[in-house]
């Protein structure tokens, strides 16, 4: 199956939509970083939003204060979460584990 050729207008619309999605994801991580959202709130918001559900779990954890690469990786291994998992792909036990870990 070949890739369909998009018109210039369709390409511009797709670029604009992608840019907006990146901004929304960055805004979620910034709110977690500044403390406006707790991890539990961020997970709840992301579960309800299709765009935010594509944030990688490790990136969300690293945006928490005092959580870097090592701690994020350790928590994900402890809860049996794959390193490439996105919020949408988390199971209910994994979500509950994350919320309990970062109360």
Phi, psi and omega in degrees: 000130181272157179282130181292144177277128181262149176285168179300319180295320179294321177296316179297319179295319179294319178297317180296319179294320179294319179297317179296319179297317178297321179296318180296319179294319178295323179295320178299312180295325178293322178294323177291318181298320183276350180093004178293327176239140168278171178297320180299317179295318180297318179296319179295317179296317183292326179296330182271351185240123182298324181289313183288339180292348181269005177289136177289140182299317181298322178293321178294318179295319181292343177278350175289145175299139177064024175236118179248196182301314184295312182292320179298316179295318180297316180295318180294322177293319180299321182267006179058050177251128180295150184293338181258011183290140175256165185304319181299331184273003180283143173275168184294327178289325178292318177297315179298321178295318178296317180295322179290324181293324186238058179294000000 
